[in-house]
Amino acid sequence: MSQWPSTKAKRVFSALQRMGWSIKRQSGSHITLSRPGWADVVFAFHENVEIGPRMLARLAKATGLRPQDL
C-alpha cells in the first residue's frame, strides 16, 4: 500500500506554499511554482480534484513534499 493517501488539490497546494513554494506565474489553471534551490514545478489541478497516490508521489519527488506535510 502506498504511503500517500488521495488528497484534495487545495490541501496539497497549501502544503507546498507552507514549505516555501511560491507562485511564479499562472496561466489559467496551470500554476508555475518556484522555490530557491529547486527546479520550477507546474501545478495543474483544480481545487476540489482528488490527487491520487501515484501523482502525489511524482509531485513529492519534484517538490520534496512528505506525507506528514499534508
C-alpha positions as CSV (number, residue, x, y, z in Angstrom):
1,M,0.0,0.0,0.0
2,S,1.2,3.5,-0.8
3,Q,2.2,5.9,1.9
4,W,0.3,8.6,0.1
5,P,-3.4,9.0,0.6
6,S,-5.7,10.5,-2.0
7,T,-5.9,14.2,-1.2
8,K,-7.7,17.3,-2.5
9,A,-5.6,19.6,-4.7
10,K,-6.4,22.5,-2.4
11,R,-4.7,20.8,0.5
12,V,-1.6,19.8,-1.5
13,F,-1.3,23.4,-2.8
14,S,-1.5,24.8,0.7
15,A,1.1,22.4,2.0
16,L,3.5,23.4,-0.9
17,Q,3.1,27.0,0.0
18,R,3.8,26.3,3.7
19,M,7.0,24.6,2.5
20,G,8.2,27.8,0.8
21,W,6.9,27.3,-2.8
22,S,5.6,30.5,-4.3
23,I,3.6,31.3,-7.4
24,K,6.0,32.4,-10.2
25,R,3.3,32.8,-12.9
26,Q,-0.2,31.5,-13.7
27,S,-1.9,30.7,-17.0
28,G,-5.5,29.5,-16.4
29,S,-5.4,26.6,-14.0
30,H,-1.7,26.0,-14.7
31,I,0.4,27.5,-11.9
32,T,4.2,27.5,-12.1
33,L,5.7,27.3,-8.6
34,S,9.2,28.2,-7.7
35,R,11.5,27.7,-4.7
36,P,15.1,28.6,-4.3
37,G,17.4,25.6,-5.0
38,W,14.6,23.6,-6.8
39,A,13.5,23.4,-10.4
40,D,10.2,25.1,-11.2
41,V,7.1,22.9,-11.0
42,V,3.8,23.2,-12.8
43,F,0.8,22.6,-10.6
44,A,-2.2,22.0,-12.9
45,F,-5.1,20.8,-10.6
46,H,-8.4,22.4,-9.7
47,E,-9.1,22.9,-6.0
48,N,-11.6,20.2,-5.5
49,V,-10.0,17.5,-7.6
50,E,-8.7,14.4,-5.8
51,I,-5.0,13.8,-6.4
52,G,-4.2,10.1,-6.3
53,P,-1.2,8.3,-4.6
54,R,0.8,7.9,-7.8
55,M,0.5,11.6,-8.8
56,L,1.3,12.7,-5.2
57,A,4.4,10.5,-5.3
58,R,5.6,12.2,-8.5
59,L,4.8,15.6,-7.1
60,A,6.7,14.7,-4.0
61,K,9.8,13.8,-6.0
62,A,9.8,17.1,-7.7
63,T,9.0,19.3,-4.7
64,G,10.2,17.5,-1.5
65,L,6.7,17.1,-0.2
66,R,6.3,14.4,2.5
67,P,3.1,12.7,3.7
68,Q,3.4,14.5,7.1
69,D,3.4,17.9,5.3
70,L,-0.2,17.3,4.3
